[in-house]
């Protein structure tokens, strides 16, 4: 540790001291920037509100030791820069006690998962970290090393290094089952019904690693002493820039290698289904509820759906960032049309959430230039996002006798985005990119002897659009041809 490095024992003058946890109460798998700017902040503020210092977090990295090497020399303390459009604030966070790297410290993590003082396991391992096959079941090859260790009973001293987050979790639960202390496993990743998804994967891992009667003790433990609540999280956490690191370093008078940046908005909705004690997260602003689903649907249709519409139309209009695009008057008008005329009427307002105010807040958030989201970045993986973000809105609106013009505009923008990228010889960043390219290539496009057609203009655009909208699974079953006609009618508006 050098004299110019932030540390728990040396708090800069003029800033509130972070909490000083007395024990590890939470093990967090996947300690990236999002967790440090979200759940760790809620845990910090809950500890301040209650004076309960027993909820320290042991963070666990996934793929590298980078976060451990950033935070361990600082005693786990780091700063969060909340970057608003008009002003910014800096807050020190001390809820993270330390960070462990499983490739070198699997035994330490397993011991922490089994410790009686640990009551909650949280996860932000990204959707890819759940090791699922296309049909949603557990990818046994991805967790084979951990299941082998589980079957061999290799969870004592010198346990083999964990090779997957799911495998590490199951091994920790197996060790904890020996004493039977209850524990809550709370996933905070953006997946619909995420708690149930995680529980299903854990049980599949147990069945594969400890088949038959070998796994009876662990299955019984899962049945009676473990819960897997669902949750929904929201905060834009852009990558920290060198300029931001320098700015905060100058403000604090010390260097912070663990600095993370977040927007002013933060939301955490948690299913109130815990196996034992938990932090008082509600005192830090979290919402405890019996049903997370209405909050998930509101976020998916309002926030995520608008994000996609702004991304595709913004890219076509030449805007590099979402912040630039959402302040374009024409795009802003269509975003509002989608939000308030198409999506909002399809939702049941969750308790305590004003959907109209939530929608207005979304537009303000997107206009914050500090979030750093580019239109091209948000436009990725369209075939995976569109059925969930716009599909439900489209189906519900049509069932109610309304033609959702905002959805039509968004689909036209997506199709034109795919057409232009493909006709220009650029690969679309999408899991079904080859199918998209084949559909565009099959459509006849006049206007160019090179076979590309008039890429910048609208020659052949309608043919390409109709071909793209025929992609299986993109639109809800039974979508009428009249709506496809409505999408085609929006081509002039998106190709400006």
C-alpha positions as CSV (number, residue, x, y, z in Angstrom):
1,X,0.0,0.0,0.0
2,X,1.4,3.4,-1.0
3,X,0.7,6.6,0.8
4,X,-1.4,8.0,-2.1
5,X,-3.8,5.0,-2.2
6,X,-7.3,5.1,-0.7
7,X,-7.7,2.7,2.3
8,X,-10.2,1.9,5.0
9,X,-7.9,3.1,7.7
10,X,-7.2,6.4,6.0
11,X,-10.4,8.4,5.1
12,X,-9.9,11.7,3.2
13,X,-10.8,14.8,5.2
14,X,-14.2,16.2,4.3
15,X,-16.0,13.0,3.2
16,X,-18.2,10.7,5.3
17,X,-16.4,7.7,6.6
18,X,-17.5,4.3,5.2
19,X,-19.1,1.6,7.4
20,X,-16.7,-0.8,9.2
21,X,-18.3,-4.3,9.1
22,X,-17.6,-6.6,12.0
23,X,-18.4,-9.8,10.1
24,X,-19.2,-11.2,6.7
25,X,-23.0,-11.6,6.4
26,X,-23.2,-11.7,2.6
27,X,-21.2,-13.6,0.0
28,X,-21.6,-12.0,-3.4
29,X,-20.7,-13.9,-6.6
30,X,-19.7,-11.7,-9.5
31,X,-18.3,-8.6,-8.0
32,X,-18.1,-6.3,-11.0
33,X,-18.8,-2.6,-11.3
34,X,-22.6,-3.1,-11.2
35,X,-22.7,-4.8,-7.8
36,X,-20.3,-2.2,-6.3
37,X,-22.6,0.7,-7.6
38,X,-25.8,-1.0,-6.6
39,X,-26.3,-3.8,-4.0
40,X,-23.2,-2.8,-2.1
41,X,-24.4,0.8,-1.9
42,X,-27.8,-0.4,-0.6
43,X,-26.1,-2.6,2.0
44,X,-23.9,0.4,3.1
45,X,-26.8,2.7,3.5
46,X,-28.8,0.0,5.4
47,X,-25.9,-0.4,7.8
48,X,-25.8,3.3,8.4
49,X,-29.5,3.5,9.0
50,X,-29.6,0.7,11.5
51,X,-26.1,0.7,13.0
52,X,-25.9,-3.0,12.3
53,X,-22.3,-3.8,11.2
54,X,-22.7,-7.5,10.7
55,X,-23.5,-7.3,7.0
56,X,-20.0,-7.1,5.5
57,X,-19.7,-8.5,1.9
58,X,-17.1,-11.0,0.7
59,X,-17.0,-10.4,-3.0
60,X,-16.1,-13.2,-5.3
61,X,-14.7,-12.5,-8.8
62,X,-15.4,-14.6,-11.8
63,X,-12.9,-14.5,-14.6
64,X,-9.9,-12.6,-13.3
65,X,-8.3,-11.3,-10.2
66,X,-8.6,-7.6,-11.3
67,X,-11.2,-6.5,-8.8
68,X,-9.4,-8.3,-6.0
69,X,-6.2,-6.6,-6.9
70,X,-8.0,-3.2,-7.0
71,X,-9.8,-3.5,-3.7
72,X,-7.7,-5.7,-1.4
73,X,-4.9,-3.1,-1.0
74,X,-7.6,-0.6,-0.1
75,X,-9.1,-2.7,2.6
76,X,-12.2,-3.2,0.4
77,X,-13.1,0.5,0.4
78,X,-13.8,2.3,-2.8
79,X,-15.7,5.4,-4.1
80,X,-18.9,5.6,-6.1
81,X,-19.2,8.7,-8.4
82,X,-22.8,9.4,-9.0
83,X,-22.7,11.4,-12.3
84,X,-25.8,13.4,-13.0
85,X,-26.4,15.6,-16.0
86,X,-26.0,18.8,-13.9
87,X,-24.0,17.7,-10.8
88,X,-22.0,14.8,-9.4
89,X,-21.3,13.4,-5.9
90,X,-18.8,11.1,-4.4
91,X,-19.5,8.5,-1.7
92,X,-17.2,6.0,0.0
93,X,-18.4,2.5,0.3
94,X,-17.1,0.2,3.1
95,X,-19.6,-2.7,3.0
96,X,-17.2,-4.9,0.9
97,X,-14.8,-6.5,3.4
98,X,-12.6,-8.2,0.8
99,X,-12.6,-9.9,-2.6
100,X,-11.7,-13.5,-3.3
101,X,-10.5,-15.0,-6.6
102,X,-11.8,-18.6,-6.9
103,X,-9.0,-19.8,-9.2
104,X,-6.7,-19.3,-6.2
105,X,-9.1,-19.0,-3.2
106,X,-11.9,-21.6,-3.7
107,X,-11.5,-23.0,-0.2
108,X,-11.9,-19.5,1.3
109,X,-15.2,-19.0,-0.6
110,X,-16.6,-22.4,0.3
111,X,-15.8,-21.7,4.0
112,X,-17.6,-18.4,3.8
113,X,-20.6,-19.9,2.2
114,X,-20.8,-22.4,5.0
115,X,-20.1,-20.0,7.8
116,X,-23.0,-19.5,10.3
117,X,-22.5,-15.7,10.1
118,X,-23.3,-15.8,6.4
119,X,-27.0,-15.4,5.8
120,X,-27.3,-14.3,2.2
121,X,-25.7,-15.1,-1.1
122,X,-26.2,-12.6,-3.9
123,X,-25.3,-12.9,-7.5
124,X,-24.5,-10.7,-10.5
125,X,-22.8,-13.1,-12.8
126,X,-24.5,-11.9,-16.1
127,X,-26.9,-14.1,-18.0
128,X,-24.0,-16.0,-19.5
129,X,-22.8,-17.0,-16.1
130,X,-25.8,-19.2,-15.5
131,X,-24.4,-21.9,-17.9
132,X,-27.6,-22.6,-19.7
133,X,-28.2,-24.5,-22.9
134,X,-30.5,-23.0,-25.5
135,X,-33.5,-24.8,-24.0
136,X,-32.8,-23.3,-20.6
137,X,-31.4,-26.4,-18.8
138,X,-28.0,-26.6,-17.1
139,X,-25.0,-27.0,-19.4
140,X,-23.4,-29.9,-17.7
141,X,-20.2,-29.5,-19.6
142,X,-19.7,-26.0,-18.3
143,X,-20.0,-27.1,-14.7
144,X,-18.3,-30.6,-15.1
145,X,-15.3,-29.8,-13.0
146,X,-17.3,-28.5,-10.0
147,X,-19.7,-31.5,-10.2
148,X,-16.8,-33.8,-10.2
149,X,-15.4,-32.1,-7.1
150,X,-18.9,-32.4,-5.5
151,X,-19.1,-36.1,-6.3
152,X,-15.6,-36.8,-5.0
153,X,-16.3,-34.9,-1.7
154,X,-13.4,-32.6,-2.6
155,X,-14.7,-29.8,-0.6
156,X,-12.3,-29.9,2.3
157,X,-8.8,-28.5,2.6
158,X,-7.2,-28.1,-0.8
159,X,-10.5,-28.2,-2.7
160,X,-10.0,-28.0,-6.5
161,X,-10.5,-24.5,-8.0
162,X,-14.0,-23.7,-9.0
163,X,-14.6,-23.5,-12.7
164,X,-18.1,-22.0,-12.7
165,X,-20.3,-19.7,-10.5
166,X,-23.2,-22.2,-10.4
167,X,-20.8,-25.0,-9.5
168,X,-19.1,-23.0,-6.8
169,X,-22.6,-22.1,-5.3
170,X,-23.7,-25.7,-5.3
171,X,-20.5,-26.8,-3.6
172,X,-20.9,-24.1,-1.0
173,X,-24.5,-25.2,-0.4
174,X,-23.4,-28.8,-0.1
175,X,-20.9,-27.9,2.6
176,X,-23.5,-25.7,4.4
177,X,-26.0,-28.6,4.4
178,X,-23.8,-30.5,6.8
179,X,-24.8,-28.1,9.6
180,X,-28.1,-27.1,8.1
181,X,-28.0,-23.3,8.8
182,X,-30.7,-21.6,6.6
183,X,-29.5,-19.3,3.8
184,X,-31.1,-17.1,1.2
185,X,-29.7,-17.1,-2.4
186,X,-30.7,-13.9,-4.1
187,X,-29.9,-13.5,-7.8
188,X,-29.8,-9.9,-9.0
189,X,-29.2,-10.6,-12.7
190,X,-31.6,-9.4,-15.5
191,X,-33.6,-12.5,-16.2
192,X,-37.3,-12.9,-16.0
193,X,-38.3,-15.0,-12.9
194,X,-34.6,-15.1,-12.0
195,X,-34.9,-16.7,-8.6
196,X,-36.9,-19.7,-10.0
197,X,-34.4,-20.0,-12.9
198,X,-31.5,-20.2,-10.5
199,X,-33.2,-22.7,-8.2
200,X,-33.9,-25.0,-11.1
201,X,-30.3,-24.9,-12.3
202,X,-29.0,-25.6,-8.7
203,X,-31.3,-28.6,-8.4
204,X,-30.2,-29.9,-11.8
205,X,-26.6,-29.6,-10.7
206,X,-27.3,-31.6,-7.6
207,X,-29.1,-34.3,-9.5
208,X,-26.2,-34.6,-11.9
209,X,-23.4,-34.4,-9.4
210,X,-25.1,-36.4,-6.6
211,X,-27.6,-38.7,-8.3
212,X,-30.0,-40.8,-6.3
213,X,-29.7,-41.2,-2.6
214,X,-26.3,-39.5,-2.6
215,X,-27.9,-36.1,-2.9
216,X,-30.8,-36.7,-0.5
217,X,-29.2,-34.6,2.3
218,X,-28.5,-31.7,0.0
219,X,-32.0,-31.9,-1.6
220,X,-33.6,-31.9,1.8
221,X,-31.6,-28.9,2.8
222,X,-32.7,-27.0,-0.3
223,X,-36.3,-28.0,0.3
224,X,-36.5,-26.8,3.9
225,X,-33.6,-24.3,4.6
226,X,-32.9,-22.4,1.4
227,X,-34.9,-19.8,-0.5
228,X,-34.3,-18.3,-4.0
229,X,-36.2,-15.0,-4.1
230,X,-36.7,-13.1,-7.4
231,X,-35.4,-9.6,-7.7
232,X,-35.2,-6.7,-10.2
233,X,-32.3,-4.3,-10.4
234,X,-31.9,-1.1,-12.3
235,X,-29.0,1.5,-12.5
236,X,-26.9,2.5,-15.4
237,X,-23.3,1.8,-14.5
238,X,-20.9,2.9,-17.3
239,X,-17.3,2.0,-17.5
240,X,-15.1,4.2,-15.4
241,X,-12.9,6.4,-17.5
242,X,-9.3,7.5,-16.7
243,X,-10.5,11.1,-16.6
244,X,-13.1,10.3,-14.0
245,X,-10.5,8.4,-12.0
246,X,-8.2,11.4,-12.1
247,X,-11.0,13.8,-11.2
248,X,-12.1,11.8,-8.1
249,X,-8.5,11.3,-7.1
250,X,-7.9,15.0,-7.1
251,X,-11.1,15.6,-5.1
252,X,-10.2,13.0,-2.5
253,X,-6.5,13.6,-2.4
254,X,-5.9,9.8,-2.8
255,X,-5.9,7.4,-5.7
256,X,-8.9,5.0,-5.9
257,X,-8.3,2.0,-8.1
258,X,-11.7,0.6,-7.4
259,X,-13.8,3.7,-8.4
260,X,-17.1,2.9,-10.1
261,X,-19.6,5.4,-11.7
262,X,-23.4,5.3,-11.6
263,X,-26.3,7.4,-12.7
264,X,-28.4,9.1,-10.0
265,X,-31.3,6.7,-10.5
266,X,-31.2,3.3,-8.7
267,X,-34.0,0.7,-8.2
268,X,-34.0,-2.7,-6.4
269,X,-37.2,-4.7,-6.1
270,X,-36.9,-7.9,-4.0
271,X,-39.3,-10.7,-3.4
272,X,-39.8,-10.8,0.4
273,X,-39.0,-14.5,0.8
274,X,-35.9,-14.9,3.0
275,X,-34.8,-18.1,4.8
276,X,-33.2,-16.1,7.6
277,X,-31.9,-12.6,8.6
278,X,-31.2,-10.0,6.0
279,X,-30.0,-6.4,5.9
280,X,-32.7,-3.7,6.2
281,X,-32.4,-2.8,2.5
282,X,-35.8,-1.2,2.5
283,X,-34.4,1.6,4.7
284,X,-31.9,2.3,1.9
285,X,-34.7,2.6,-0.7
286,X,-35.2,-1.0,-1.9
287,X,-38.8,-2.3,-2.4
288,X,-39.8,-5.5,-0.7
289,X,-42.8,-7.1,-2.3
290,X,-44.7,-10.4,-2.7
291,X,-44.5,-10.3,-6.5
292,X,-41.6,-8.9,-8.5
293,X,-43.3,-9.7,-11.9
294,X,-45.2,-6.4,-12.4
295,X,-42.0,-4.4,-11.8
296,X,-40.1,-6.6,-14.2
297,X,-42.7,-6.2,-16.9
298,X,-42.8,-2.4,-16.4
299,X,-39.1,-2.2,-16.8
300,X,-39.0,-4.5,-19.8
301,X,-41.7,-2.8,-21.7
302,X,-41.1,0.9,-20.7
303,X,-37.4,1.2,-20.1
304,X,-35.9,-1.5,-22.3
305,X,-38.5,-1.1,-25.1
306,X,-37.8,2.6,-25.3
307,X,-34.0,2.0,-25.2
308,X,-34.2,-0.2,-28.3
309,X,-36.4,2.3,-30.2
310,X,-34.1,5.2,-29.5
311,X,-31.0,3.1,-30.4
312,X,-32.2,1.9,-33.8
313,X,-33.8,5.2,-34.9
314,X,-30.8,7.2,-33.4
315,X,-28.3,5.1,-35.3
316,X,-30.1,5.7,-38.5
317,X,-30.2,9.5,-37.8
318,X,-26.5,9.5,-37.3
319,X,-26.4,9.8,-33.5
320,X,-23.5,8.1,-31.8
321,X,-24.9,8.0,-28.2
322,X,-28.3,7.4,-26.7
323,X,-28.1,10.8,-25.0
324,X,-27.8,12.5,-28.3
325,X,-30.5,10.4,-29.9
326,X,-33.2,10.9,-27.2
327,X,-32.8,14.7,-27.5
328,X,-33.5,14.6,-31.2
329,X,-37.1,16.1,-31.4
330,X,-38.4,13.5,-33.9
331,X,-37.0,10.6,-32.0
332,X,-38.2,12.0,-28.6
333,X,-41.7,12.3,-30.0
334,X,-41.8,8.7,-31.2
335,X,-40.3,7.5,-27.9
336,X,-43.1,9.2,-26.0
337,X,-45.6,7.7,-28.4
338,X,-44.3,4.2,-27.7
339,X,-44.0,4.8,-23.9
340,X,-47.3,6.4,-23.2
341,X,-49.6,5.4,-26.0
342,X,-48.4,1.8,-26.7
343,X,-46.6,0.3,-23.7
344,X,-48.1,2.0,-20.6
345,X,-51.8,1.0,-21.3
346,X,-50.7,-2.7,-21.4
347,X,-49.3,-2.7,-17.8
348,X,-50.8,-3.1,-14.4
349,X,-49.2,-0.5,-12.1
350,X,-47.1,-2.2,-9.4
351,X,-47.9,-1.0,-5.8
352,X,-46.2,2.3,-5.2
353,X,-45.0,2.9,-8.7
354,X,-46.5,5.8,-10.8
355,X,-45.9,4.5,-14.3
356,X,-46.3,7.8,-16.0
357,X,-43.7,9.4,-13.8
358,X,-41.5,6.4,-14.3
359,X,-41.8,6.8,-18.1
360,X,-40.9,10.5,-17.8
361,X,-37.9,9.6,-15.7
362,X,-36.7,7.1,-18.3
363,X,-36.4,9.9,-20.9
364,X,-34.5,12.1,-18.4
365,X,-32.1,9.2,-17.6
366,X,-31.4,8.5,-21.2
367,X,-30.5,12.1,-21.8
368,X,-27.7,11.9,-19.2
369,X,-24.4,12.1,-21.2
370,X,-22.4,10.5,-18.4
371,X,-24.1,7.1,-19.0
372,X,-22.0,6.6,-22.1
373,X,-24.3,4.2,-23.9
374,X,-23.9,4.2,-27.7
375,X,-26.7,3.5,-30.1
376,X,-24.7,0.7,-31.8
377,X,-24.1,-0.9,-28.4
378,X,-27.8,-0.9,-27.4
379,X,-28.8,-2.1,-30.9
380,X,-27.0,-5.4,-30.4
381,X,-28.9,-8.7,-30.2
382,X,-32.1,-7.4,-31.6
383,X,-33.7,-10.8,-32.3
384,X,-33.3,-11.7,-28.7
385,X,-34.7,-8.5,-27.3
386,X,-37.5,-7.6,-29.6
387,X,-39.9,-10.5,-28.8
388,X,-39.7,-9.6,-25.1
389,X,-39.5,-5.8,-25.2
390,X,-42.0,-5.1,-28.0
391,X,-43.7,-8.5,-28.5
392,X,-45.9,-8.3,-25.4
393,X,-46.8,-4.7,-26.1
394,X,-47.8,-5.5,-29.6
395,X,-49.9,-8.6,-28.7
396,X,-51.7,-6.8,-25.9
397,X,-52.4,-3.7,-27.9
398,X,-53.7,-5.6,-30.9
399,X,-55.9,-7.7,-28.5
400,X,-57.3,-4.4,-27.2
401,X,-58.1,-3.2,-30.7
402,X,-55.2,-0.7,-30.9
403,X,-52.5,-0.5,-33.5
404,X,-49.3,0.4,-31.7
405,X,-47.6,3.0,-33.9
406,X,-44.6,3.3,-31.7
407,X,-43.9,-0.4,-32.0
408,X,-44.4,-0.1,-35.8
409,X,-41.9,2.7,-35.9
410,X,-39.4,0.8,-33.8
411,X,-39.7,-2.3,-35.9
412,X,-39.2,-0.3,-39.1
413,X,-36.1,1.3,-37.6
414,X,-34.7,-2.2,-36.6
415,X,-35.3,-3.6,-40.1
416,X,-33.7,-0.6,-41.8
417,X,-30.8,-0.8,-39.4
418,X,-30.3,-4.5,-40.3
419,X,-30.7,-3.8,-44.0
420,X,-28.2,-1.0,-44.1
421,X,-25.6,-2.9,-42.1
422,X,-26.0,-6.0,-44.2
423,X,-26.2,-4.3,-47.6
424,X,-23.0,-2.4,-46.7
425,X,-21.2,-5.6,-46.0
426,X,-21.1,-5.2,-42.2
427,X,-22.1,-8.0,-39.9
428,X,-25.0,-7.3,-37.6
429,X,-24.1,-8.1,-34.0
430,X,-26.9,-10.6,-33.3
431,X,-27.0,-14.3,-32.4
432,X,-29.1,-14.8,-35.6
433,X,-26.9,-12.7,-37.8
434,X,-26.6,-15.3,-40.5
435,X,-30.4,-15.8,-40.8
436,X,-30.8,-12.0,-41.0
437,X,-28.2,-11.7,-43.7
438,X,-29.8,-14.5,-45.7
439,X,-33.2,-12.9,-45.5
440,X,-31.8,-9.5,-46.8
441,X,-29.7,-11.2,-49.5
442,X,-32.7,-13.1,-50.8
443,X,-34.7,-9.9,-51.4
444,X,-34.3,-8.3,-54.8
445,X,-32.9,-4.8,-54.5
446,X,-32.8,-2.4,-57.5
447,X,-30.6,0.6,-57.8
448,X,-27.1,-0.7,-58.0
449,X,-25.0,-2.8,-60.5
450,X,-22.9,-4.1,-57.6
451,X,-25.9,-6.0,-56.2
452,X,-26.0,-3.9,-53.0
453,X,-28.8,-1.7,-54.2
454,X,-29.4,1.8,-52.9
455,X,-28.2,1.3,-49.4
456,X,-28.7,4.9,-48.2
457,X,-32.0,5.4,-49.9
458,X,-35.2,3.3,-49.7
459,X,-34.8,1.2,-52.9
460,X,-35.8,-2.3,-51.9
461,X,-36.3,-1.4,-48.3
462,X,-39.8,-2.6,-48.1
463,X,-38.9,-6.0,-49.6
464,X,-36.1,-6.4,-47.0
465,X,-38.4,-5.3,-44.2
466,X,-41.1,-7.8,-45.0
467,X,-38.5,-10.5,-45.3
468,X,-37.0,-9.6,-42.0
469,X,-40.3,-9.5,-40.2
470,X,-41.0,-13.0,-41.4
471,X,-38.1,-14.3,-39.2
472,X,-39.6,-17.1,-37.0
473,X,-40.2,-16.0,-33.4
474,X,-39.7,-12.3,-34.0
475,X,-43.3,-11.2,-33.9
476,X,-46.1,-12.7,-31.8
477,X,-48.0,-15.6,-33.4
478,X,-51.0,-14.4,-35.3
479,X,-49.7,-10.9,-36.0
480,X,-51.9,-9.7,-38.9
481,X,-50.5,-8.7,-42.2
482,X,-52.2,-5.3,-41.7
483,X,-49.7,-4.5,-38.9
484,X,-46.8,-5.5,-41.2
485,X,-48.2,-3.0,-43.7
486,X,-48.2,-0.4,-40.8
487,X,-44.5,-1.1,-40.1
488,X,-43.7,-0.7,-43.8
489,X,-45.5,2.7,-43.8
490,X,-43.0,3.9,-41.2
491,X,-40.0,3.4,-43.5
492,X,-40.0,7.0,-44.7
493,X,-40.0,8.2,-41.1
494,X,-37.0,6.2,-40.0
495,X,-34.9,6.7,-43.2
496,X,-34.5,10.4,-42.9
